[in-house]
């Protein structure tokens, strides 16, 4: 691997995924952050299924004219609502190699406020 930012994040991501795994009782909340958007999904790794997903591209989130950090918080809240509807209350947070700061932290806070526990 070359020594640049994305490959460094990839190494961190692999190291985290050795420890973190989502099961049916406590699935994994995974975050992906691009330059413009943010995506979050709740995954059961045992079955290899995505239980719920939310992104900053959803119509109700796009309609609100707020900055990227606040949009991230809305994504976390939307994901928490979808998870609650499916009966998921507890998750394990997977930051995907990103630093727990800014938009990644905002997703986590939004999910917590929405009722998810981790």
Secondary structure, 3 states (H helix, E strand, C coil): CCCCHHHHHHHHHHHHHHHCCCCCCCEEEEEEECCCCEEEEEEECCCCEEEEEEECCCHHHHCCCCCHHHHHHHHHHHHHHHHHHCCCCEEEEECCCCCCCCHHHHHHHHHHHCCCEC
